[in-house]
Amino acid sequence: MSGTLFGTDGIRGKANSGAMTAEMAMKVGMAAGQIFKNGNHRHRAVIGKDTRLSGYALESAMMSGFTSAGIDVFLLGPMPTPAVAMLTRSLRADLGVMISASHNPYYDNGIKIFGRDGFKLSDEIENEIEALLGGDTTPLLVAPDEMGRAKRVEGSFERYIEYAKRTLDRSIRLDGLKVVIDCANGAGYRVAPQSLWELGADVTVLGVTPDGFNINLNCGSTSPDALCRKVRQAGADIGIALDGDADRVIIVDENGTIIDGDQLLAAIAESWKADGRLVGGGVVATVMSNLGLERFLESQGLELLRTQVGDRYVVERMRAEGYNLGGEQSGHIVMTDHTTTGDGLVTALQILAVVVTSGKPVSEVCKRFAPVPQLLKNVATNGGKPLEDAGVKSVIEKNIARLGKHGRLLIRPSGTEPVIRVMAECDDEALVSSVVGDIAEALETASAH
C-alpha cells in the first residue's frame, strides 16, 4: 500500500468511500500514533477540522485510532489549518491532524498531519504510516490500562486570534479601514472576522454560516465573485477571501479586482526587503508562479526559486535553503517567521500592514508587476494514461518548439482530482491560447479512446 494513500497535501477523497472512510481514518490514527511515539511520556495529538458534515465521523474515528494506540487527544473543533499547526506546538503535542479537503466541495474530505514542530510530514514519514496500514494493525493496539484519553480544548479560538494579531507590530491598527471578508463557510468563519475587528477594522462578513454542505459553495477564494461585488457595493478598502480550511487567501482591491498569490508574494517581498526582514535573498514559489513575478524579483535584486506544486514542497525548500517567504499563485503564502504552513489570515494582515504604513490603496500596494499572459486548463481524464500516448507526446513536443525560449509549458496530473493540468505562458497571449488548446484537445482525444 506504500506510496498510494498520501497525495500532495495529505490524504484526500470522496467522503465515506475509498480512502476517506471512518475505518481508514481510525487506522491512520493508530499508525500515525505508533510512528510518533518516542519515549515513555504520555503522548498527545491535536485534531482540528473544517465545517464539512463528514468531519464528525472522521474526527471521532481518528480520536478512536489515537486513543486505542495509547495517544491522548485534544479536540479543537472547527479551526483553520494554520491554527492546528500552531496549537500542535503550543500544546506540546507529538502530532497534529487537520480534517479538511481545503477548497474542494463538501462531499470531499481529507486528512493533513503535522509533526510536533508544526510542519507537514515528509514523504518518508508518510510512507512509514502507509506501510503500517498495509499489514495487520492489531499490534498497534495497546493494553487497556495504556489507552489514551480525549478532551475538548477550551480557548483555542482565542489562542489563535491572539497569535494572528501578534504577527503584526503593535503599532499597526486597522482603524478606519473597511474590510469585507469571505470565510467560505469554512474553518475560519469565527476567528478571522474577530481578529480583524479586534485590530480596529470595520468588518463586513460573507460565508460565515456553515451548515455542513455549503463550504466553498459559490464563496471563498475559489469563487470570489460575490466578494468582488460586495467590496464595490460597500465602498470597502479591501476584500479578503479564504478557502475552506483558511490556509490560502485571495485579495480583492478597492475596485473589486482580484489579486492572486503571486502579487501578494511580490508585495510582501518588497516590503520585507525594505525593512531588512527578508531572509535568503529571494522567494520560494512553485512552477505555477507567473514569469512576471520572476522578472519583478530580479528587478529588486532578488531570486525566485521554484519547486513542484504543493505548499509542503515550498516549505521544504525554504527550510533547506534558509528562506523565510514562499508560496503559491493560488494564495498559499508561508512566512516561516510566523507560520509553519500557509495562513490566509496572517497573509492578509501582512498586506494590510503595508497598506497602513504606506498610506497607499490596495490596488497600488498589490500591483507590483504586469503578469505575463498565462493560461491554465484542467483536462478531465477517464483513469487512463493519455500522457503516454504517442500522439499526445508529439503535440507536446511541437508546442514546446512553438514557445521557444521565451515561454514556459507545464503539464502535470493533479494530485487531488482526476484531471491533467495544462499551463502555458509567454508574452504572446494568442500563442498561449493556441498552445494550451492544442494540447488539451490531444489529451481529450487520447482519454476518449
N, C-alpha and C positions, 0 to 999 in steps of 0.2 A: 504493500500500500504506500510505501515511502515515496514522496515526491508528487502525489496526486491530489492531496486534500487542500493544501495551502496554495493560495494564489498570490497575486502581487500585493494584496492588502488583507492577509489573513484568510479565513475560510468564508466563503460566501455562496449562497444558492437560494433556491425557492424554499420558503418556509414549510416545514412539516413534510419534506421529501428529500431524498438523496442524502447529502452530507449535512443538511440543516434540520435534522430531527432532534427531538429531546434525547433520544437514546445516544445519538452521536455526541451531542453536547455533553452529556454525562461522562462518556468515555474520554472525551477531550479533557474534561476537568480532572479525571483520575490520572490520565497520562501526564498532563502538564504538572499536576501536583507532585507526581513522582520525580519528574525531571528537576523541579526546583527545590526539592528537599536538600538541605546541606547542613546537617548538624542535628543536635537533639532538642533545640528550642522549639516552641510552638510556632508553626509556620502559618502565614496568613496570605489570603488572596483577596483582592478587591474586585467587585463586579459592578459595572455600570451598564446602562442600556439606553437606547433611544425610545421612541414612543410607539413602536410597532406593536400590533396586537400579539404577534408571535413572541415578543420579548418576555412575556410572562412565563411561557413554557420553557424557553431556553435558559432564562435566569434560574428558575427552580432546578432545572436539570444540571446546570453547571455547579450550582450550590451543592447538589447531591453528590456529584462526582468529586468535588473537592473535599467535602466533609468525610466521605467514605474512604478517601485516601489519607485522612488524618490532617487536613488543612482547615484552619479556621477561616471563616468568610465574613467580610464586611460588605454589606449590600448598600449601594448608593442610590438605587432607583434611576430615573431618567437624568442623565448628566452628559455633558459634552465629552467626546473622546479625550481632548487635552486635559479635562478635569480629572478623568480616570487616571491618566498618566501621572499627573501632578500628585494626586492623592495616594497613588501607589507608593510614591517616595515619601510623602508626608506622614503616612500611617505606618511606615517602615514595613510594608508588606513585601512578600517574596515575589509576587507577580500580580499583575492586574489584567482584567478582562473587560473589553467593551463589546457589548452585543449590539451590532448595528450593521446595516448594509449601506451606510453613508447616503449617497444621493439616489439610490435605487428606490423603486416603488415599495409600498407597504408589504407586498406579498413576498418580497425577498428579505433575507436577514443574513447576518454574518457574525463572526467571532474574531476579534482582534486581541492579541495577547501582548502584554508588555512585561519586560523584566523588572527586577527590583529597582533598576536605575531609571525606569520610566520610558525607556526606548523600546521600539518594536523588536521582535525577535529576529535573529539571523536565520538564514536558510538552514544552517546546520542544526540549530535547536529545533526548528520546525520539523526537520526530517527525523530528529530523535523522537519527537512526540508521535509522529506518524508511524514510526517503527513499532512503538509500543501498542498502537491501535491495531496493528496488523496481526497480533497474536492473541493469546488468552489473557484477558485483563484481570482475571481472578487474583493473580499475585499482587495486583496493585491495591487490593483491599486490606485495610489494617484491622487489628483486633478491636473488639467492641469498646474497650476502655481507652483506645487511642483515637477514636473518631473525633472529627472536628465539630466546632460549634458555629452557628451563624447568627448575625445580628445586623439590624439596620443602623447606619451611621447617622447620628444627629448632627446637624450643622454643616453638612457637606456643601450645600449651596453657598452658604456664607463664606466658607473657606475659599471656594473658587472665585467668588466675586472679589474678595479682598486680594487674592493673588493676582487677578487680572488687573485690578486698579494699580497695584504696586509695580507693574511693569512700566508705568509712566513716572516721570519726575513729579515730585509732589507739587511743583509749581503749576502743573498743567491742569487746567479746568476747562470744562466744555460749556460753561455758562453762555447762554445766548445762541448756541448752535441748535438748529432744528434738524433732528435726526429721525429718519424713518428706518426701522429695522424689520426685516422679514426673517423669521426664525424657522421657516419651512415646516411648521407644526412638528418640529423635531426636538432634539435633546437640549437645545439652547433656549427653549421658549420662556423659561423663567429667569435664568441667570443673566443672559445677555441684555435684555431691556433694563433690568435692575442695575446692572453695572453702569450703563450709560447714564441712567437717571441719577445715580449717586455721584457721578462726576459732574453733574450740573446741566446735562443736555435736556432739551425739550424733546421728548421721545414720543413718536407715533409708532404703533406696532402693527405688524401683519404676521400671519402664520403662527399664532400663539394659542390656538385652540385645538390641540391634538385629540383625535378620537380613536386612534389605533389604525385608521385606514388612510388618513389624509396627509401623512408625512410626504413631503416633496411633491404633492399633488397641485400642479399649477401654481407653485410658490417656491421660494428658496433660490439658491444660487443657480440651479439648472433651469428655472422658469422665472426670470426676473421682470417679466413684462408688467405685472401688477405693481411691483415696486417702482419701476420707472414712471408709471402713470401717477402713483401716489406722491412721489417726490415732486413732480411738476405741479400737481394739484395743490399740494400743501406749501409750495414755495420753500421746500426744505433745502438745507445746505448739503446734505449727503444722504444717500441710501446705502444700507448695508444688507446684503443677502447671505445668510448662512445656508449650509446644506443640512441634511438630516441629523448628522452627529456633530455639527458645528466645528469641524476641523478644517473647513475651507470657507472662503469668503469671496464674494464679488461685490465691488463697489459701484455705485451709481452716482454720477456727479450732479450738481445743482440743475443741470439742463436735462437730466433724465438719460444721459449717455452711459452705457455700460463700460466699465473699466476692468480688464482681466488681470490675472495674476502676474503677467509679465510687466505690466506698467506699475503694479504695486511693488514688485521687486526693484524696479528701476528707481522709484521714488524713495523707497527706504534706503537703498544702497547709497544714493546721492546724499541723503540727509545724514546717514551714519558716517559716511566718509568725511563730510564736513565737520562733524562733531568728534572725529577721531575714534568712533566706536566700531567701525567696520574692520573685521579681523580676517586675514588671509589674502587680502588684495583682490577680492572679487566676490563672485556669487556662484553658487552651485544651482543648476537647473537641469531639466530633462531635455531629451532630444526633441520634445514638442515645442519648446520655447521658441518664440519668433526670432528670426535673424535680426530684426530691428533692435531687440534687446541686446544682442551680442555687439552690434555696432555701437549702440549707445554706451555700453560699459567700456568699450575700447576707447571711446572719446573722452571718458573720465579717467583713463589710465587704469582701468580695472579689467579683470579677466572673467570670462564665463566658462565654467566647467560643466560639461553635460554628462548626464547619466541616463540609464534606461528609465522608462516610465515607472513611477511609483515613488511616493514621498519617502518611503523607507530607504530606497537606494540613494536618494538625495541626502538624507541624514547620514547614512553610512559614509558617503564621500566627504561630507562636511566634517565629520568626526575624524576621519582618517587624515585629512589634509589641513585641519585647523581653521576652517571657515565658520563664521557664525551667522550667515544669512544664506538661505536657499529656498527653493520652492518650485511650484509647477504653475503652468499657464492657467490651469483650472482653478487656482486660488488656494491651493495648499501652500502656505508660507511658513517656513520653520526658522525660528530665531533662537539658537541654542543658548543665548544669554538668558533667555526667559523660559523656553519651552523645549520639550523633547520630541514633539510631533507638531503637525500642523495645528494652528489655533486661529479660527476665524475671528473671534472677538479680539484677541490680543493684536492681531494684524490690523484690524480696523482701528484700534486705539493708537497704533503707531502712525497710521495715516492721519488720524485726527490730530495727533500731536504736531505733525508737520504743518497742518492747516492752521492750528492755533498759533504756533511760534512764528510762522511766516506771514500770517495775515492774508494769505492768498486763498482763492477759492479752490475747491476740489478739482475742478476742470483743469486748472493750471498746475496744481501740485502733482496730479496723476497723469498728465500728458507729457511724458518725458521723451518720447520718440514716436516717429511715424512707423507703424507696423509695415513690414514687408508683406505684400499680398500672400495670404496663406489660406489653403482650403483643406478641410478635413471631412472625409466621408466615411461613414460606417457601412460596410457591405455585409449583409446577413449571410451566414453560411448554413449549410444543412448537415454539418458534422463531418464533412469530407476534408480533403487536404488540397484545396484549389491552388495554394501557393506552390505546390509541387507539379502542377500541370505545365506541360511544355509550352503550350500556347500562352499561358499567363506569364511564364518566365520570359518569353520572347517580347511580349508587350512591355513588361517592366524594363527590360534592357533598352528597348527603343526609346522609352520616355526618359530614362536616365541620361541618354545621349542628348535628347532634346533640351533638357535643363542645363546640361553642361556644368561649368564650374561656378555659375552664378546663382544656383538654386539648390534646394535640398528636397529629397524624396524619402519619406519614411513609410514603411508598410509593416504592420505588426498585428498579430492576433490579439484581441482583447484578453486581459487576464480575468475579466469578470462577466463578460457577455459573449454569446455565440456570434461574434462579428469580427471582421478584419478591418482595421482602421488604415485608411489611405490618406496620407498627408503630403502635400507638396507646397513649396513656397519659392518665389523668386520675384524680381521687380516687375515682371511682365504678368499682369493679372490674367489676361486671356490665355496665356500659355499654361498657367497654373490650373485653370479650369479645364483646359483640354487634356492635360496630363492626368489629372485625377479622374476625369470622365472615362478616358481610355482604359485605365487600369481597373476601375470599378466595373466597367462593362465586361472586361475579360474575366474578372473574378466571378461575376454573376453568371456568366455563361458556363464557366467551369463548375460552379456549385450546382447548377441545374442538372448536370449530367450524372 
